[in-house]
Amino acid sequence: MDDKQNRMFRDFVGKDVLDGITSDNFDSLRENAFITPENMEFMRDMLTVGWISGQISSSGPMPGTGSIKSTGDTEDTGNITVFQPSAGEVYRLQTISVDPSGSGTKRVIGYLYDGTTSTEIFDTGNFTSEAEEIKFQGPLFIDNSCYFRANIITAGAGNGSNIICAVIRER
């Protein structure tokens, strides 16, 4: 296949491989790729560029993508998004903890949410001043359409919670 006809070359020519290729533009090419004998070179190019640009991984989590996400100390009650990846990204939720402030009673329910429906990951029950390390069945994968939220049920002035999670990008 001639480079001028190759969609990979045409769409990404001149882009910085490490910074210029996003999940969105890589996925738009991938979604329009069909497995045909004529596309074999294009498929090989997709794999090569995907690996180099960090848009795909052949061996699990992507190196250098682990991070800690935090809500900060919040005294508000209600639902709060803890972490929602960008479109095209998939993260593994590794650990979760709830760190209290103040001496009053707190209760936090963590859940996965898809914009309409939720499924509970944990319920701390009532607790006061000790940090709660959350145990959950895993692995849990989250993306832009199904992400990690929490419902802070009991809080108030001087009685907050900081919900913290460790994540690593899988795709």
SVG drawing of the C-alpha trace seen along z (x, -y; Angstrom):
<svg xmlns="http://www.w3.org/2000/svg" viewBox="-31 -24 38 35">
<polyline fill="none" stroke="black" stroke-width="0.4" points="0.0,0.0 1.3,-3.4 2.0,-5.8 -0.2,-8.4 -3.1,-6.0 -2.5,-4.7 -5.0,-6.3 -2.6,-6.1 0.0,-8.1 -2.5,-10.5 -4.2,-11.3 -1.1,-11.4 1.6,-12.7 3.7,-15.3 2.1,-14.6 4.3,-14.1 3.8,-10.4 3.9,-10.9 1.7,-14.0 -0.2,-14.4 -2.2,-11.2 -5.1,-11.1 -7.5,-8.3 -10.2,-10.0 -8.4,-10.3 -6.8,-6.9 -10.2,-5.3 -11.8,-7.0 -9.3,-5.2 -9.7,-1.9 -13.5,-2.0 -13.4,-2.4 -10.8,0.3 -12.1,3.5 -10.2,6.8 -9.5,7.4 -6.4,8.5 -6.0,4.9 -5.9,3.6 -3.2,5.8 -0.5,3.2 -2.8,0.6 -3.6,2.9 0.2,3.4 0.6,-0.3 -2.2,-0.8 -0.5,1.6 2.9,-0.1 1.5,-3.6 -0.8,-2.5 2.0,-1.0 4.4,-3.9 1.8,-6.5 0.6,-4.7 -3.0,-4.2 -2.8,-0.4 -0.9,2.0 -0.2,5.6 0.7,6.6 -1.8,5.1 -1.5,1.7 0.3,-1.1 3.6,-2.1 3.8,-5.5 0.0,-5.9 -0.7,-5.1 -2.1,-8.0 -4.0,-8.9 -7.3,-10.6 -9.0,-12.5 -12.2,-14.4 -10.5,-16.6 -12.1,-17.1 -15.8,-17.7 -18.4,-18.4 -21.3,-18.4 -23.7,-15.5 -24.9,-13.9 -23.3,-12.4 -19.8,-13.3 -17.7,-12.0 -14.5,-10.6 -12.9,-9.8 -14.2,-9.7 -11.6,-9.0 -11.5,-10.9 -13.3,-9.4 -11.4,-6.4 -9.5,-5.7 -10.0,-2.7 -8.6,-2.6 -8.4,0.1 -9.5,-0.9 -6.9,0.5 -7.5,-0.7 -10.0,-3.0 -9.9,-4.7 -12.1,-7.2 -10.3,-9.6 -12.5,-11.5 -12.0,-14.9 -13.8,-16.2 -15.2,-13.9 -18.7,-13.4 -20.3,-10.3 -19.9,-9.8 -21.2,-7.3 -20.1,-7.0 -21.3,-4.6 -19.1,-4.1 -20.6,-3.0 -20.0,-2.6 -22.4,-4.8 -23.2,-4.8 -25.3,-8.0 -28.5,-6.2 -27.9,-3.2 -25.5,-2.5 -24.1,0.6 -22.6,0.4 -19.0,1.1 -18.9,0.4 -20.8,-1.1 -18.7,-2.2 -21.5,-2.2 -21.3,-4.8 -17.7,-5.7 -16.0,-8.5 -12.3,-9.3 -10.4,-6.3 -9.7,-6.1 -11.6,-3.4 -9.7,-1.1 -12.3,0.2 -12.3,3.9 -14.0,4.7 -14.2,7.5 -12.0,6.7 -10.6,5.9 -12.9,3.0 -12.5,1.2 -13.9,-2.3 -14.2,-4.5 -15.9,-7.7 -19.3,-6.0 -19.1,-3.9 -17.2,-5.7 -16.5,-5.9 -18.8,-8.0 -19.6,-8.2 -22.7,-9.2 -21.8,-11.1 -24.8,-10.4 -23.7,-11.8 -21.5,-14.9 -21.7,-18.5 -19.8,-21.5 -16.4,-20.3 -17.3,-16.7 -16.0,-15.9 -14.6,-13.0 -11.9,-12.7 -12.4,-9.8 -9.2,-8.6 -8.5,-6.0 -5.5,-4.6 -5.9,-4.0 -3.8,-2.8 -4.6,-3.1 -5.3,0.1 -6.1,-1.6"/>
</svg>
